[in-house]
């Protein structure tokens, strides 16, 4: 059952902890005057007395752009977009090992929702996880409701993503132990009452234990259809991705579409986006192909018909030299569609050895016709080289389209190849990991500008999520500033116009 209540005494709005400025506005980041890529503010969230490792997990703006909202592992935050001034902060009650994972805002801007894992005592394990969903009024942080779901059999549940509409709040994640499964739950947007919960994969006979992960959820604006994508084991240790469609009112499964896995192949999705008119849903990720020199990955994007689950087109980038003599891991990380629905943008990590950028493994951006999948252009991201993510995977990059459709923006965890090298205690050279952003012309793929941010007291500034100002003036990036002993959530703003 869902435990629902108004938590005004627990989640009272206000400032809980401290926002520590990382840079004053105009602090030598724009010495020649405002320009695209200039840092306008950087703020670090720091909870007094907590030296733990925390990260900014997701961010969004209200539809009118008046508030920047961030969820961290333990806290929901709101910032003023022009200055970075902290408006309010409040615990999100995601006390589990995973913490909070995602954030959504209703189309009307009347409600923000964060979701994550809460911990509770388990008789046979140290703790187990339950779903926690918290709804707030964006301007004040005032709590509207909080819902929790605890599995009757005390199996752990970990939410990974949330989609918010005026008709329903939809949360997707991972549940169970042996076997694992993907779950999707719908909550009433007014009260937080649990409407339905559906599981996929738990009843598949003979499914071996192994990795299972939900990565994204999307819903039509009217809440009538809900789409979920994730990966699951099919023949240990190989995985495949699966994309699901549910009736948003009842939770009935409408269709399921898999991308081949098992045997000598494996596939994993990383992000999903819905076409503006709702007739296509796009999933991007990667799949493995065996090769004589090893096994390389190619990034792949699939457009599914939302009514039937039929793949309308499938394509992706593969290094031209990958094959019999060489391998190149090319991993699709993020996908975005222009507001007019004409272009689809996919950002990936690439090891392409013929790439012109001398920095080594880096990031690529490609544009396709959103309806046919026909390639329009492909571009390497200059001046940045990729780094591994918090799970040891190669690279992390997020792509978004500008409101007017004229530009495409990237946020990356990267080494700044234009910065001087430092030298470690053993004399080995290295460059700090920075928040890296870049802008491209949407029609041609021409590189336009770049920007970076590195907090002065840490070596790693890991960008996780990107949001665009609805007025098209700024982009916002959240993630973490960390070193081996600590990590703090950081949020930054860069000019784009």
Residue pairs with C-beta under 8 A, 6 or more apart in sequence:
1 149
1 194
2 147
2 148
2 149
2 187
2 192
2 193
2 194
3 147
3 148
3 150
4 145
4 146
4 147
4 148
4 191
4 192
4 193
4 194
5 145
5 146
6 143
6 144
6 145
6 146
7 134
7 143
7 145
7 146
8 142
8 143
10 91
10 93
10 143
11 90
11 91
11 93
11 134
11 136
11 141
11 143
11 146
12 90
12 143
13 88
13 90
13 136
13 140
13 141
13 142
13 143
14 88
14 89
14 90
14 141
15 86
15 88
15 89
16 47
16 75
16 89
16 90
16 91
17 45
17 46
17 47
17 48
17 75
17 89
18 45
18 46
18 47
18 48
19 43
19 44
19 45
19 46
19 77
19 86
19 89
20 43
20 44
20 45
20 46
20 488
21 41
21 42
21 43
21 44
21 84
22 42
22 43
22 44
22 453
22 455
22 481
22 490
22 492
23 29
23 39
23 41
23 42
23 453
24 41
25 40
25 41
25 83
25 84
26 40
27 39
29 38
29 39
29 40
30 38
30 39
30 495
34 495
35 449
35 495
36 439
36 448
36 449
36 451
36 494
36 495
36 496
36 497
37 437
37 438
37 439
37 449
37 450
37 451
37 494
37 495
37 496
38 451
38 494
38 495
39 451
39 452
39 453
39 492
39 493
39 494
40 82
40 84
40 474
40 493
40 494
40 495
41 83
41 84
41 492
41 493
42 84
42 453
42 455
42 490
42 491
42 492
42 493
43 79
43 84
43 86
43 490
43 491
43 492
44 455
44 481
44 488
44 489
44 490
45 54
45 56
45 70
45 72
45 75
45 77
45 89
45 488
45 489
45 490
45 491
46 488
47 54
47 74
47 75
51 485
51 486
52 486
52 487
53 480
53 482
53 486
53 487
54 72
54 73
54 74
54 99
54 480
54 487
54 488
54 489
55 72
55 73
55 390
55 462
55 464
55 479
55 480
55 487
55 489
56 70
56 71
56 72
56 464
56 465
56 478
56 479
56 480
56 489
56 490
56 491
57 71
57 72
57 73
57 99
57 100
57 101
57 102
57 103
57 464
57 465
57 478
58 70
58 71
58 101
58 102
58 103
58 114
58 464
58 465
58 478
59 68
59 69
59 70
59 71
59 103
59 465
59 466
59 467
59 476
59 477
59 478
59 491
60 68
60 69
60 103
60 104
60 105
60 112
60 467
61 67
61 68
61 69
61 81
61 105
61 467
61 468
61 469
61 470
61 476
62 69
62 105
62 109
62 112
62 138
63 105
63 107
63 108
63 109
63 470
64 109
64 470
65 81
65 469
65 470
65 471
66 81
66 139
67 78
67 79
67 80
67 81
67 87
67 138
67 139
68 78
68 79
68 80
68 81
68 467
68 476
68 491
68 493
69 76
69 77
69 78
69 79
69 103
69 105
69 112
69 138
70 76
70 77
70 78
70 79
70 103
70 478
70 489
70 491
71 77
71 92
71 100
71 101
71 102
71 103
71 114
71 116
72 99
72 100
72 489
73 94
73 99
73 100
73 116
73 489
74 91
74 92
74 94
74 95
74 99
74 100
75 89
75 90
75 91
75 92
75 489
76 89
76 90
76 91
76 92
76 100
76 103
76 112
76 114
76 134
76 136
76 141
77 86
77 88
77 89
77 489
77 491
78 86
78 87
78 88
78 89
78 138
78 139
78 141
79 85
79 86
79 87
79 491
80 86
80 87
81 469
81 474
81 476
81 493
84 491
84 493
87 139
87 141
88 140
88 141
89 141
90 136
90 141
90 143
92 100
92 114
92 116
92 132
92 134
93 118
93 132
93 134
93 146
94 100
94 101
94 114
94 115
94 116
94 117
94 118
94 132
95 118
95 119
96 116
96 117
96 118
96 119
96 127
96 129
96 130
96 158
97 117
97 119
97 127
97 129
98 116
98 117
98 129
98 158
99 116
99 117
100 114
100 115
100 116
101 115
101 116
101 117
101 158
101 159
101 160
101 161
101 173
102 114
102 115
102 116
102 159
102 160
102 161
102 162
103 112
103 113
103 114
103 115
103 162
104 112
104 113
104 162
104 163
104 164
104 169
105 111
105 112
105 113
105 138
105 164
106 112
106 113
106 164
106 165
106 166
106 189
107 165
107 166
107 221
108 166
109 138
110 137
110 138
111 135
111 136
111 137
111 138
111 144
111 164
111 189
112 135
112 136
112 137
112 138
112 164
113 133
113 134
113 135
113 136
113 162
113 164
113 169
114 133
114 134
114 136
114 162
115 131
115 132
115 133
115 134
115 159
115 161
115 162
115 171
116 132
116 159
117 129
117 130
117 131
117 132
117 156
117 157
117 158
117 159
118 129
118 130
118 131
118 132
118 148
119 127
119 128
119 129
119 130
120 127
120 128
120 129
120 130
120 150
121 127
121 128
122 128
122 154
123 154
125 156
128 151
128 154
128 155
128 156
129 156
129 157
129 158
130 148
130 149
130 150
130 151
130 157
131 147
131 148
131 149
131 150
131 157
131 159
131 171
131 173
131 185
132 146
132 147
132 148
132 159
133 146
133 147
133 148
133 159
133 162
133 169
133 171
133 187
133 192
134 143
134 145
134 146
135 143
135 144
135 145
135 146
135 169
135 189
135 192
136 142
136 143
136 144
137 143
137 144
144 192
145 191
145 192
146 192
147 187
147 192
147 193
147 194
149 157
149 185
149 194
149 197
150 157
151 157
151 175
151 176
155 175
155 176
155 177
156 175
156 176
156 177
157 173
157 174
157 175
157 183
158 173
158 174
158 175
159 171
159 172
159 173
160 172
160 173
160 174
160 213
160 214
160 215
160 230
161 171
161 172
161 173
161 214
161 215
161 216
161 217
162 169
162 170
162 171
162 172
162 217
163 169
163 170
163 217
163 218
163 219
163 226
164 170
164 189
165 189
165 219
165 220
165 221
165 222
165 223
166 189
166 221
166 223
167 189
167 222
167 223
167 224
167 248
168 186
168 187
168 188
168 189
168 195
168 219
168 223
168 248
169 186
169 187
169 188
169 189
169 192
170 184
170 185
170 186
170 187
170 217
170 219
170 223
170 226
170 248
171 184
171 185
171 186
171 187
171 217
172 182
172 183
172 184
172 185
172 214
172 216
172 217
172 228
172 230
173 182
173 183
173 214
174 180
174 181
174 182
174 183
174 212
174 213
174 214
174 230
175 181
175 182
175 183
175 199
175 202
176 199
176 202
177 209
178 209
179 201
179 202
179 204
179 207
179 208
179 209
179 212
180 201
180 202
180 209
180 210
180 211
180 212
180 232
180 233
181 199
181 200
181 201
181 202
181 212
181 232
182 199
182 200
182 201
182 212
182 214
182 228
182 230
182 232
182 242
182 244
183 197
183 198
183 199
183 200
183 214
184 197
184 198
184 200
184 217
184 226
184 228
184 244
184 246
184 251
185 194
185 196
185 197
185 198
186 194
186 195
186 196
186 197
186 226
186 248
186 251
187 193
187 194
187 195
188 194
188 195
195 251
196 250
196 251
197 251
198 246
198 251
198 252
198 253
200 228
200 242
200 244
200 253
200 256
201 207
201 212
201 232
201 242
207 232
207 233
207 234
208 233
208 235
208 236
209 233
209 236
210 232
210 233
210 236
210 237
210 239
211 231
211 232
211 233
211 237
211 239
212 230
212 231
212 232
212 233
213 230
213 231
213 232
214 228
214 229
214 230
215 229
215 230
215 231
215 269
215 270
215 271
215 272
216 228
216 229
216 230
216 269
216 271
216 272
216 283
217 226
217 227
217 228
217 272
218 226
218 227
218 272
218 273
218 274
218 281
219 225
219 226
219 227
219 248
219 274
220 226
220 248
220 274
220 278
220 306
221 278
222 248
223 248
223 249
224 247
224 248
224 249
225 245
225 246
225 247
225 248
225 254
225 278
225 306
226 245
226 246
226 247
226 248
227 243
227 244
227 245
227 246
227 272
227 274
227 281
227 306
228 243
228 244
228 246
229 241
229 242
229 243
229 244
229 269
229 272
229 283
230 241
230 242
230 269
231 239
231 240
231 241
231 242
231 261
231 267
231 268
231 269
232 239
232 240
232 242
233 239
234 240
234 261
234 262
235 261
235 262
235 263
238 261
238 262
238 263
238 265
238 266
239 261
239 266
239 267
239 268
240 258
240 259
240 260
240 261
240 262
240 265
240 266
240 267
241 258
241 259
241 261
241 267
241 268
241 269
241 283
241 285
242 256
242 257
242 258
242 259
243 256
243 257
243 258
243 259
243 269
243 272
243 281
243 283
243 302
243 304
243 309
244 253
244 255
244 256
244 257
245 253
245 254
245 255
245 256
245 281
245 306
245 309
246 252
246 253
246 254
247 254
254 309
255 308
255 309
256 309
257 304
257 309
257 310
257 311
259 267
259 269
259 283
259 285
259 287
259 300
259 302
260 267
260 287
261 267
261 287
264 288
264 290
264 295
265 287
265 288
265 289
265 290
266 287
266 288
267 285
267 286
267 287
267 288
267 300
268 285
268 286
268 287
269 283
269 284
269 285
270 284
270 285
270 286
270 331
270 332
270 333
270 334
271 283
271 284
271 285
271 333
271 334
271 335
272 281
272 282
272 283
272 284
272 335
273 281
273 282
273 335
273 336
273 337
274 280
274 281
274 282
274 306
274 337
275 281
275 282
275 337
275 341
275 370
276 337
276 339
276 340
276 341
277 341
278 306
279 305
279 306
279 307
280 303
280 304
280 305
280 306
280 312
280 370
280 371
281 303
281 304
281 306
282 301
282 302
282 303
282 304
282 335
282 337
282 344
282 370
283 301
283 302
283 304
283 335
284 299
284 300
284 301
284 302
284 316
284 332
284 333
284 334
284 335
284 346
284 348
285 299
285 300
285 331
285 332
286 297
286 298
286 299
286 300
286 316
286 329
286 330
286 331
286 332
286 348
287 297
287 298
287 300
288 295
288 296
288 297
289 295
289 296
289 297
289 298
289 322
291 322
291 323
291 324
291 327
292 323
292 324
292 325
293 324
293 325
293 326
293 327
294 327
295 327
296 319
296 322
296 327
296 328
296 329
296 330
297 329
297 330
297 331
298 316
298 317
298 318
298 322
298 330
299 316
299 317
299 318
299 330
299 331
299 332
299 346
299 348
300 314
300 315
300 316
300 332
301 314
301 315
301 316
301 332
301 335
301 344
301 346
301 368
301 373
302 311
302 313
302 314
303 311
303 312
303 313
303 314
303 344
303 370
303 373
304 310
304 311
304 312
305 311
305 312
312 373
313 372
313 373
314 373
315 368
315 373
315 375
316 330
316 332
316 346
317 330
317 332
317 346
317 348
317 350
317 364
317 366
317 378
318 328
318 330
319 326
319 328
319 330
319 350
319 351
319 352
319 353
319 354
320 352
320 354
321 328
321 352
321 353
321 354
322 328
322 330
326 353
327 351
328 350
328 351
328 352
328 353
329 349
329 350
329 351
329 394
330 348
330 349
330 350
330 351
330 352
330 364
331 348
331 349
331 350
331 393
331 394
331 395
332 346
332 347
332 348
333 347
333 348
333 349
333 395
333 396
333 397
333 398
334 346
334 347
334 397
334 398
334 399
335 344
335 345
335 346
335 347
335 399
336 344
336 345
336 399
336 400
336 401
336 408
337 343
337 344
337 345
337 370
337 401
338 344
338 345
338 370
338 401
338 405
338 442
339 401
339 403
339 404
339 405
340 405
341 370
341 371
342 369
342 370
342 371
342 405
343 367
343 368
343 369
343 370
343 376
343 401
343 405
343 442
344 367
344 368
344 369
344 370
344 373
345 365
345 366
345 367
345 368
345 399
345 401
345 408
345 442
346 365
346 366
346 368
346 399
347 363
347 364
347 365
347 397
347 398
347 399
347 410
348 363
348 364
348 365
348 366
348 395
348 397
349 361
349 362
349 363
349 364
349 386
349 394
349 395
349 396
349 397
350 361
350 362
350 363
350 364
350 380
351 361
351 394
352 364
355 362
355 364
355 380
356 380
357 380
357 381
357 382
357 383
357 385
357 417
358 417
359 383
359 384
359 385
359 415
359 417
360 385
360 386
361 385
361 386
361 394
361 395
362 380
362 381
362 384
362 385
362 386
362 414
363 380
363 381
363 384
363 386
363 395
363 397
363 410
363 412
363 414
364 378
364 379
364 380
364 381
365 378
365 379
365 381
365 399
365 408
365 410
365 440
365 445
366 375
366 376
366 377
366 378
366 379
367 375
367 376
367 377
367 378
367 408
367 442
367 445
368 374
368 375
368 376
369 376
376 445
377 444
377 445
378 445
379 440
379 445
379 446
379 447
381 397
381 410
381 412
381 438
381 447
382 447
382 450
383 416
383 417
383 418
383 450
384 412
384 414
384 415
384 416
384 417
384 436
384 438
384 450
385 414
385 415
385 417
386 394
386 395
386 397
386 412
386 413
386 414
386 415
387 395
387 396
387 413
387 414
387 415
387 433
388 394
388 395
389 395
389 396
389 413
389 462
390 462
395 412
395 413
396 412
396 413
396 462
396 463
396 464
397 410
397 411
397 412
397 413
398 410
398 411
398 412
398 463
398 464
398 465
398 466
399 408
399 409
399 410
399 466
400 408
400 409
400 466
400 467
400 468
400 475
401 407
401 408
401 409
401 442
401 468
402 408
402 409
402 442
402 468
402 472
402 496
403 468
403 469
403 470
403 471
403 472
404 472
405 442
406 441
406 442
406 443
407 439
407 440
407 441
407 442
407 448
407 496
408 439
408 440
408 441
408 442
409 437
409 438
409 439
409 440
409 466
409 468
409 475
409 496
410 436
410 437
410 438
410 439
410 440
410 466
411 435
411 436
411 437
411 463
411 465
411 466
411 475
411 477
412 436
412 437
412 438
412 463
413 433
413 435
413 436
413 461
413 462
413 463
413 464
413 479
414 433
414 434
414 436
415 431
415 432
415 433
415 434
416 431
416 432
416 434
416 436
416 452
416 454
417 431
419 431
419 432
419 434
419 452
421 429
421 430
421 431
422 429
422 430
422 431
422 432
423 429
423 430
424 430
432 454
432 459
432 460
432 461
433 454
433 459
433 460
433 461
433 462
434 452
434 453
434 454
434 461
435 452
435 453
435 454
435 461
435 462
435 463
435 477
435 479
435 490
435 492
436 450
436 451
436 452
436 463
437 450
437 451
437 452
437 463
437 466
437 475
437 477
437 494
438 447
438 448
438 449
438 450
438 451
439 447
439 448
439 449
439 450
439 496
440 446
440 447
440 448
441 448
449 496
451 494
453 461
453 477
453 490
453 492
453 494
454 461
455 461
455 481
455 490
457 481
458 481
458 482
458 483
458 486
458 488
459 482
459 483
460 480
460 481
460 482
460 483
461 479
461 480
461 481
461 482
461 490
462 479
462 480
462 481
462 482
463 477
463 478
463 479
464 478
464 479
464 480
465 477
465 478
465 479
466 475
466 476
466 477
467 475
467 476
468 474
468 475
468 476
468 496
469 475
469 476
469 496
472 496
472 497
473 495
473 496
473 497
474 493
474 494
474 495
474 496
475 493
475 494
475 496
476 491
476 492
476 493
476 494
477 491
477 492
477 493
477 494
478 489
478 490
478 491
478 492
479 489
479 490
480 487
480 488
480 489
480 490
481 487
481 488
481 490
482 488
